[in-house]
Every structure is written in C-alpha cells, then in structure tokens.
Amino acid sequence: MLAHRLAVESDHITADMVEATEFPQLAINYQVRAVPRTVINQTQFVDGMVPEPVMLQMLLMTLGKLEGEEASAED
C-alpha cells in the first residue's frame, strides 16, 4: 500500500498489486515467499510491511545505484 501512496505523489513511481495465487508465474518470477513483496526497479526487494522511512531508504538506495551505473556507462 505504501508503494501506491508514493506512486500517487510522484510521476516517477508506478505501483501495481498482483494476487500471487491468481498469477503464479509472476510469483515464481519474483520469488515471492512473503507478502507483501515490493519490487523496486527489478533489482531490489522489500518483504513484508516496512515503515515508510525504510521504504524511502530502499528507493533512494536503488536510485543512487542506478544513477551510479548510468554515470559509469557514460565515462
């Protein structure tokens, strides 16, 4: 639910909710073992309900990692 709130606040964030039992292939692809499982840019995963500061930290960490990779590719 937090991902959806963040998506409402920012055009840079999208959020989808999927019922793992109705879409088992997605659950397998994303290795869902606990719910909710938040997937950030296909590289980071957050399992379970986490406080907003933890989710924001994961988002910023992932964004920083991606910015670093892009900068390296330009060099």
BELSUL-V13487 format. One record per helix or strand of 3 or more residues. SS is the DSSP state (H for helix, E for strand). FROM is the first residue (numbers start at 1). LEN is the number of residues. Records with the same first field share a line. If there is no record, write none. Layout:
BEGIN
SS: FROM-LEN  FROM-LEN
END
This chain:
BEGIN
H: 2-8  24-6  52-23
E: 37-4  44-4
END
